[in-house]
Amino acid sequence: MILTTFGRPGRPRRAMEAGAAAFPVKDGPARELAAAIRGVRAGERVIGPGPAAATPSAGPNPLSPGERDVLAVTS
């Protein structure tokens, strides 16, 4: 799970492709974060509303090789 304060274009999609199970907005309501955690525990993939809105305009992978390695190790 990657918590974010905003969704840069491409980041949610690339994070999910790299193995992240969730990309919720951390400054959203606590109930939404709790729902994302429960969803991941239930095997769901979760993208917050801000990052989801940015996803269609996704560009090149903004994650560094090191960030992708961290996702691969923790998934």
Buried (B, 14 or more C-beta within 10 A) or exposed (E): BBBBEEBBBBBBBBBBEBEBBBBBBEEBEEEBBEBBBEBBEEEEEBBBEBBBEBBEEBEEBBBEEEBBEBBEEEE
